[in-house]
Amino acid sequence: MDNNLISKLSLLVEEACNAQTNTFGYGIWSHHIKPMLSIARKLALQLGADEEIVTIAVLLHDYAGIRDESKHQDHHIYGADEAERILVEYAYPRQKIDLVKECIISHRSSVSISRDTKEQQCVADADAIVHIEQFPSLFFLAYHNLGMGIDEGLNSVRKKLERDWRKLSRNGKQAIRKKYEMLQALLE
C-alpha cells in the first residue's frame, strides 16, 4: 500500500473538511470519513479486497460535496471525476484510478447501482455501517445543516438508515445487525 499517497490524500480531505466553505462541518471528517477508514480496511481484509483501492475511495468518496455543496446531490459522480483529477496528479496507475472511481460512483444508498467488485462493496458497506455507528451525525445534518424540524428530521434519519440497510451486503448486515435493530427500536 502506498502510505505516502494515503497520507497526502488524508491531509487533503481533512483540510477540505476543516475549511470554512465546508457547510457540513469538520464532523464529516471526525464522525464519518475517519471512522469509515477503519471499517473499510477491516472489511477489505475479511473479503480479500484491495485495501489501497478501498482506502483511497473512502478518503475521496464525499470529497466533491465537501468542497462544493452544490455538488452534494450528485457527489458520487462529481467525486469520481475529482478522484480522477487528483490521482492523475499523483501519477497513480490508470487501472487503479478506474477502480477507485467505480467504488465512489457505487457507494450511495439513494442511487441504485450494482456493486460488482469486493472493493465497491467494502466502500458501500463501510459508508452504511458508519452511518449506523455514528448516527448522531445524521441528526446533526438533518437539524443543524438542513434546518429540519423534529418530525421531518427524524423521518429523514429513519429513511437514510433504511436505505443504508438495504444497500448492505450479507456480510455487512451480519456485522451491524444488532446495532441497527437497536437503533430502529429507539427511533420508533
N, C-alpha and C positions, 0 to 999 in steps of 0.2 A: 504494500500500500504506500502511496506517495504522501507521506506525512507532511512534507513541506507544502505541497499543494493544499492539503486538507487544512493546515494551519492558516494559510493565506486566505482561503475561502471562508473559514470560520471568522477570521478578523473582518473580512469584507462584509459578511452578513451581519455580524454583531454590530458593527458600526452603522449599518443601514437601520438596524432595529433601534439603535440609540439616537438616531437623527431626529431633529425637530420636525422634519417633514413626514415622519412615520406616524400616521394617525392611529395605529394600533398600539403604540407604546412599546417600551422595552420588554414588556411581558411576553411579547410574541417570541422573543429570544429565550428568556428565562423560564417560561412556562409552556412553550410549545417546541421550538426547534431544538434547544439544548437537551431537554429530556427525550425528545424523539430520536436523537442520535444514539443513545444507549439502547433504546428499544429496538431500533432498526438494525444495529450491529448484532444484537443478540439473535434476532430473527434470521439475519443473514448467516450466522454461524449454524443455527439449527437447520436451515434449509439448504445449506451449501451454495448460497448466492455469493456473488462478487461483492465483498464488503466495501471496497473502494467505490464502486459504482453506486451502491446504496447510500453510502455516507455523503458523497458529493450531491446526489439527488436530494437527500434530506436537507442538506445545507441550502440548496438553491430552490427548493420546491415552492416557497412562498415569496421569494425574493422580488419578483416583479411587482406584486401587490404592496409589499412593504415600501419599496422605493417610490411607487406612484399609485395612490389609492384608486385612481380612475381605471387602473388595470386589474383591480381586485376581482371583479366579476369573472373575468377570463384569465385569471393569473396562471392557470395551468398552461395555457397556450403562450402567453407572453413570457412566462417563466422558462419555458423550453427554449424560446428564442434568446432570452437573456443568458441562460446557461451556455448555449452555443457560443454566443459572443464572448463571454468571459473565458470559457475553456479554450477557445481558439487562441486567445491572447496568451494563454499559458502553454501553447503548443501541445495540448492534450490530444491523444490519438482520436482521429475521426470516428472510428468504430465505437470507441468508448463514449464519445460525445453523444452519438446517436442512442446508445443505451441509457445514458443519463436523461436525455430528452424524453424518451419513452416512459421512464419512471415518473417524471414530472407531469407529463400530459395525462397519465392514467391514475394519479393519486387522489383525485377528487371523488367525494361521495355523491355529490349532486349532479355528476355527469356520468352517464352510463358508457363506460369504455372498458373493453376487455383488458385483463391483466394477464399477459401470455408468458411472462418470464418470472422467475423466482425474485429477481430484483424489483420488478414492478409490484409484486405482491408484498414484498417486505416494506417498501415505502408506503404503500396504501394502508397496510395493516398498522404500521407504526404511527401513521397520521391518525387513524381511528383510535388506536389504543391510547395515544397521548391525550386525545380529546376526552376520553373517559377518565383517565387517571388525573388529568388536570382540568376537570370540569369547571372549577370556579372561573377559569379564564374565559369560558364560553358565556358565563353570566356577565363578566366584565365587558366583553364585546357587545352583548345584547343591550345591557343597561347603560353602560358608560359611553362606549363608542357609537352605538347606533341609537341611543336615546329612547329605547323602547320602554313602555310601561310594564308593570308587573306581569300581567297575564300574557301580553304579547311576547315579552322576553322569555318567560317560562315556556311558552309554546314553541318559540324559536329554538330554544336549547333542546327541548324534547325531540323535535323533528330532526335537528342536527345529529343528535345521538342515535336516533333510529336509522338515519341514513348511514352513519358510520358503522353501525352494527351490521346492516345489510351488506356493506362492501367488504367486511372482514372475511378472510379465508377461514376454513375449518380450524386450522391451527391458531389463527388469531382469535377466533371466538373461544377456543379452549383456554387460551392464555388469560382472557379478561372476563370470562362469563360471570363469575361471582360478583365482581365489582360492577359490571354492567347491570346485573339483576338488582343488586342493592340500590344502585343509583336510580334505576327505573322506579323501584318501590318508593324511594324518597320523593321523586318528582310527581307522584300521583296525587 
